[in-house]
Amino acid sequence: MNEKIYLSNPGFICAAGNSSDPEKFIGNLSSGNRDGIKKVDCDLAGENGVKSFFVGKIDDSLLKSTGDKFDMRVLQILDFALSSIKNAAQKAISRYGAEKVGVCIGSCDNGSFLSFNAHKEFFTKGAFPADYDLKAQGADYVATFASNRLGAKGISLAFSTACSSSASAIIKAKELIRAGICDAVIAGGVDVASDTVLLGFDSLEAIDHEKTNPFSKNRSGINLGEGASLFLLSRDDFDENGIFLAGTGESSDASHMTAPLADGSGAEQAMKAALADAKLSADKIDYVNLHGTGTHLNDSMEGKGVDLVFGDYKVAASSTKPLTGHTLGAAGSLELAACFYAIKSQKLPLHVWDGIQDEEIPSLNLVTKENATKIAESRQIRVCMSNSFAFGGCNASLIIKKE
């Protein structure tokens, strides 16, 4: 089966905007507005006191109680995104039957807030809280919640391939539809920038304590973020966008627990696999949303990988992580939403950095305030690629296309 797999309007929420006002999201990305990146304090409750981090924060007023037994922030964020695709999901259930509508959700941090507070109580009082339950921290909990919330009774799967989790979920959704197991799949990801995650990345010396500066010679790490992004992938174009998942590619470095292959070959393999799946040559891609974390190793290898794939064709590219924060398990799907709206609006997300080129990285055609208009006038945006490269060498590349 090679029929097209269509994307609904995304349901999403992040520091740069949300699906209740996609025009604001488009405006923030296309203007490089970083107001959503805020400084927050992390209370270590120990000898080291308080540390501060720049984080892509969601406005608390947008989040509501879910009524779930474990009404944690990750579920509230996910619930916002679910509510935005509810109508498309109901159309799919009505047409195909609930048993043929599946769920694929990627995430990394499942309930660490509960664990963090429970362990605080254990160390201060000698016992865990009476209502502490490890079930809420199972990787499957977000997928189960999504299935129950929207009434999907098909296969329900969770993915935790670090920063490529939601890209992996979208790829699996495509495979489930192609295999005839599902006719539609609710797919994407959700994550939170909890104290545990912030401290973990800080211990790896991967955090930039100023605002992140991807692909710059002066880059020094990531800003984390929280968010969710979901699509309904289906055989029918329920939202009548004419935008479909044209190709996907994955590769595995099988090299190191955290460091990517330095020569960019793992990224190259994933991008080339996506192009082959889409039956497209590299020069047919109008825009690439880079993984672009701002760490020394990631940006270096991704720049090399992009150069290996696109060569003299200098494809327009940018990283949206300076605007949203790095939303970890949600990043792949959120950045696909950025691509989706680049096609719909014909406005490309700006790459926000200090403009200082690292001579060790091949020069990329980064979309900036200075060249955005020229790039936009040079070609219509119809085909976009989104890259996600994760710890463990999990590489994923997605291509979407407008009919």
N, C-alpha and C positions, 0 to 999 in steps of 0.2 A: 504494500500500500504506500503510494507516494503522494497522496492528496495533501493539499496545504493544511497546515495547522495554524489556526488564527489566534491572535491575541486580543483579549478584551481590553478595554481601558484599565489601566492598573489601579489597584487600591493601594495607597502608600501613605506613609507619614515619616518625616525626617526633619532635620534641623533646617533644611532649605525650603520646606513647604509640604503640602499634603494634597490628597486627591479631592478634598472638598473645594479647593481653589487651584486647579492646575495652572492657570495663567500666572499666579504668583510664583509658583515653582519654576515655570519657564522663565519668568522675568528675573528671578534670583540667579538662576544658572547662567542665563545669557548676559547678565550684567556683572557677574562675579561677586555677588553680594554675600559676604561672610558673616552677617549679623547673627546667624544661628550658631556660630562657634563661640562658646562662652567658657569663661574660666570657672571651674568648680573645685571645691575642696573635697578631698578624700580623707576622712577621719580614720586613721589607722588604729586608733584606740590602743596604742602601745607606746613604747619608748620613743619612737620616731615622730610622734605627733601627727601633724596635718601636712599633706602634700596637695599642691594645686595642679590641675591639668586643664588644657583646652579641650573641650568636648563638644561634639555636635548634639545639642540638647533639644528635646521636644518640649513645647510649651505644656506644662502640667494641666492647664485648663482644658486641653483637648482630649485628655484621657478620662474615661469613666469606669466605674466599677463594672466588672463583668458578671458578677453574681456567682462566679466559680468559687469552689471551696478554697482554692489557692489563688486568690485574687492578686497575683503578683504583676509587676509592671510589664513584664514581657508579654503577658496575656492581654493587658489593656492596650498595648501598642498593636499587637496582632489583631485584636478585635476591631480597632479603628480601620485597619486595612480590609478586613473581612467585610465590614459593613458597606464598603464602597464597591465591592464586586458582588454583593448579594443578589442584585437583580439579574446579572448575567448568569450567576450560578443557578438561580431558580429557573431561568429559561432552559438551561442545559438539563436540569433534573426533569423538567416537564417534557422535554423532547426525547431524552435518552433513557430516563429512569434513574433513580438515585443510585442503583447498584452499578451503573456505568459511569458514574462521576467519582473520580478519585481525588486524593490529596497528596501533594508532595511538598513538604516544608523543610527548609534548611535553617539551622541555627547552631550557635556555639555555646552560649551561656543559658543554661536551663535551670533557673531557680537558684542561682548562687546567692542572691539576696536572702533567700530563706536560709540557706546553709550558713552564710556569714553571720546572720543574727542568731541562729540556733547555736552555733559554736561559741559566740560571745557569751550566751547564757550558760552554756556548758562549762566554760572556763571560769565564769564568775560565780555560778550557783551550784555547779557540780552535776547538773542534769540538763538534758535537752528539754525544750518546751513540750508540753503534753500533746500539742497539735502538730508537731513536726513530723513530716511524712516524706520519705525519700521518693515516693511515687511522683511527686510534682517535679522532681529533678531528673526524671527519666527523659532521654532524648526524644521519646515519642510523644511527650505530653502536649507539645504545641500542635502537632499534627492531629492528635486525637481531639483536641479542643476545636480545631478548625473544622474537622469532619462533623462534629456534633453541632457546631454553631450554624453551619449552612445546610445540614441535612444530607450531606454526601455519604453514601453507604458503600462506595467502591473501595478499592485498595487504598490504605492510608499509610504513607511512608515518611520517615524522618531522615534527614541527611545532616551529617556533621563532618564535612570535609574542610573544616576551618573556613578561611575567607572565600572559598569557592562553593560553600554549602548551597546557597540558593541557585547558583548556576547549575550545580549538579542536580538539584531538584527539578529544574526546568528541563534539563536534558532527559532525565528519567521520565518526566511527564510526556515528552515527545515520544519516547520509546513505548510507553504504555498505550498511547493512542495508536501508534503505527502497528503495534502487535495485536490490536483489537481487544485488549483487556479493558480499556476505557474508551469512551467517546469524548470525554472532557475531563480535564484535571485542573484543580485549583493548585497553583504552584508558585513558589517564591520563598521568602525567608523573613525572619525576624530576629532581632538581637538587641541587647541592652549593654550600655557601658557601665557595668556595675563596678563597685570598689574592687572586687576580686579580679575582674578583667583588667582594670586600670593598673593595679599593682603588679599583676602578672606580666603585662607588657613592659611596665617600667623596669621590672627586674631583668628583663631581656635587653634593656637599654635600647628599646625600639620606639620609645615615646619622645616626641619633640615637645619641650616645655614652652615653646613659642608656637605660633601658628605654622602648620606644616607647609613645606616648600618643595613640592615634588619636582624632580628632574633638575633641580638647581645644583650647582657645585656646592652650595651652602646647606643642602638638605641635611636634616639630622633626625628624622623619624616621623611618626604618624601622630595625628589627632584622632582619637576614637570617637565614635558616634553611636547613637541609638536610632532604631527605625525598623520599619517593615515595608515590604513591597510584595504584592501578589498579582498574578494574572490568572484569568481563566483561559487555558489553552483548549481549543476545541475544533472539531471538524467543521463547525459552522461559525460564521462571522457575526456573532450576536450583537456586537456594538457597531457593526458596519463601518469599521475603520479601514478595511482592506490591508491591514498590516499582519504579516504572518512570520512564523519562525522558519527562516529559509535554510539555516544550517547550524550545526553544532559540532564542536570538536573537543576532545579531551586528551590529555597525556599525563604520564606520571614520571617525575624525575627519578624516583627510586634512588635518591642520593643522600639526603640529609633531613633530619627531623624538622629543621626550621629554615635553613638556607637554600635558596633556589640554585639551579645549575647556572653558574656565572656566565656561561657563553650564550645564554638565551635560547638554547636549543629546545628546552622543554616548552617554552612559550611559543617558539616557532612551530613545533609539531602541532600544538593545539590549534593555532590560527590556521595553519595549512589544512588540517583535518576539517575545520569548519568551512573553509572555502571549497574544499572538495565535496563536502556534503551538500553545499548550496549550489554546486556546479558554477562557481563564479571565479573569475581571475581577480587578482589582488586589486587591479586598477578599477574594478567595479564598486569597491567599497568607498562610500562618500565620507564616512566619519568613523573614527575609532575612539571609544571610551576606554581609556587606559586604566589598568589596575592602579598604577600611580600612587603608591602609598607614601612616598617621601622617605623611605628607608634607603640606605646606601645600596644594599644588595638588590632589592627589588627593582628600583628604577634603572639601575645599570643593566641588569639582565633583560628587562622588558624593552629598554631602548634598543639593545642589540637584537632582540627577537623581532621587533617591528621592522628594523632595518633589513634583517634577513628575509622577511616576507615581502615587504613592499619596495625595497630597493630605491631606485631613482624616482619612483612614483611617491611623492611626499604627501601621503594621506593626511587630511586634517585630523587632529587628535587633541584630546585634553583629558585631564583627570578631574573628576568632580568631587573627590575626597576633601579638597580644601574648603568646599562649600557645605558638604553634608557630614563631614567626619567619616572615618572608616567604620562602617556599620557591620563589619565582620560577616556573620552568616547571612545577613540581609543584603550585603553589598552587590552581589551579582545581579539580583533581581532589581534592586533600586537603580543601579546604573543602566540596566536594560530599560527601565522606565524613563531615564534621561534620554536614551536613544529614541525611544518611542515618541517622546514629545519633540525631539529634534526633527523627526520626520514630519510630525503633525504641524509644527509651528514654523519650520524652516529657520529656526534659530538655534545656533550651536552653543553648548555650554563653554564658558571661558575657562582657560587654564590660568589659575592665579598662582603666580610665583614671582621671584625677584628678577627673573630674566637673565640670571648669571649662568651661562652654559657650562656644563661639565664636559671638558674636552675628551674625557674617557668614554662618553656616551655619544653614539651617533646623533647628529642633529635631527630633531623631529619638527614637523610642521605643526607646532602647538598653536591653538586658537587663542589669541590674545585680543585685548581691546584695539590694538594697533592694526591687526590684520583680519579681524572677524568679518568686517564688511566685504573686503576683497574676496575672502574665501567663500562667503555666502553667495556672492555674485558670480563666482566661477563655475558652479554646478548646483543642480537641485539635489537636496538631501533625500534620497530614496532608500539607500541601503546602509545600514550601520552595523558595526561590530563592537561587542563589549567583551573585555578581557577580565578574567579573575584568576589570580595565581595565589595559591595557598601554602601554608605550612605543610610539610610532608611531601611537597612537590606535586600537589594536586592542581593541575592546570586545566582551565576551561575557557572556551571561546564561543560566543553566541552571535549569530547573524540574523537580523530581522530586515524585512523588505516590504516596501509598499507596492501593491499591485499597480 
